[in-house]
Amino acid sequence: MAKTYDNTEPLVIEGGKKRFHKNLSASTPVPEAAIQKVVEILKSGELFRYGCNAPIESEAALLERDFAHYIGTKYALAVNSCSSALFISLLSAGLQPGDKVLVPGFTFTAVPSSITHAGGQPVLVECNSNYTINLKDLRRKMSCGAKYIVLSHMRGHISDMDTVITLCRKNNICLIEDAAHSLGAKYNDQPIGTFGLTGCFSFQSHKMINAGEGGMLITNDDEIIAKAILYSGSYEKSYKKHFIGSNIISQFEKKIPSYNLRISNVTAAIARAQIPLIDDNGRKYNKNYKILYNIIRHSDYIELPETSSTVYKIHDSAQFNLVGLSKEKISRFVELMKMQNIDISVFGIEENNARCYWNWKYIRENHDLPNTKCMLIVACDLKLPLYLEENDMVIIGETILQVLDYISKK
């Protein structure tokens, strides 16, 4: 049986006064420097990233320069979403209609959607109970003729990159990283997103950088960045308004269709001001998560994913699996937590959850992923916004234990 968590302020399980009063869905406010820059841009009217004479005058180009410097790559291309960055990456890497693309079965629908939009055929790979890609199934499915893999680091959980890279090289498979949830994370001290041909990041409101929308493609490859800039919406000689020293772009002019997936200077300004905050914010997220972890790990009904010593993860959200509980009790747990204003979701019990592969009806081939499905129907997801304090984490952790103790006895 689960340990009953003693607390001087009893939890009112069903109805009554709530102990937790903050909004876990609230986004991190943008810094004052971003607000001032946006006002400046709005007053100037130069919202368009190419409405300048030189890249130094473009907030979008400056964002690309600063992001590449932060992450440690030669190039960065700002676009309107991480989905667009993935789409452009696949096209720039040479994806042809019908090409098979491996992708973890646990990811957000935008990832297989970007593969489909690019003309590829998603091939879903099993995931483990710790939310990373299953290497045994990956090895098996690499024999299906796939030429590409889009590896999602879903919710910032990092797979065994050494093995993934070895398998990709052995099977001549191009690695593209979906690093939407892992900005600031590292594997063996190397930034996530820098292991593949490209890495793709998100600036959507619940990511490490909150710009509402927006994304970034990073690469060290001269040809890939040249093609990507043209695919993203550079026309005529607009590519000269990027901080790109290579002349290779001119080789592809008029040969690549433009999809007009550009970022605006306003969005770029919001994102750029947050780059210097990434590392400090990451440390605060991790400090808060450690408090929560040390409380809920005592429950017999919770399985927490262990992070490898090779991984530096940023815990801007928490995931854990419920064990030893029926589907009915899991649903009741979610319901009672919401009554306490702590919005925990379980991926697989929500009818339309976009992170559940069985809801991706646009994929032509049916996929049977029993391990991933078993994980998803018990996997809890909890947002941990930056403004939470130590006492908030204690309340959340204690409430989780008390609710689990309560439903286990029903």
Buried (B, 14 or more C-beta within 10 A) or exposed (E): EBEEBEBEEEBEBEEEEEBBEBEBEBBBEBBEBBBEBBEEBEEEEBBEBBEBEEBEEBBBBBBBBBBBEBBEBBBBBBBBBBBBBBBBBBBBBEBEEEBBBBBBBBBBBBBBBBBBBBBBBBBBBBBBBBBBBBBEBBBEBBEEEBBBBBBBBBBBBBBBBEEBBEBBEEBEBBBBBBBBBBBBBBBEEEBBBBBBBBBBBBBBBBBBBBBEBBBBBBBBBBBBBBBBBBBBBBEEEBBBBBBBEBEEBEEBBEEBEEBEBBBBBBBBBBBBBBBEBBEEBBEBBBEBBEBBBEBBEEBEBBBBBEBBEBBBBBBBBBBBBBEBBEEEBBBBBBEBBEBBBBBBBBBBBBEEBEBBBBEBEEBEEEBEBEBBBEBBBBBBBBBBBBBBEEEBBBBBBBBBBBBBBBBBEE
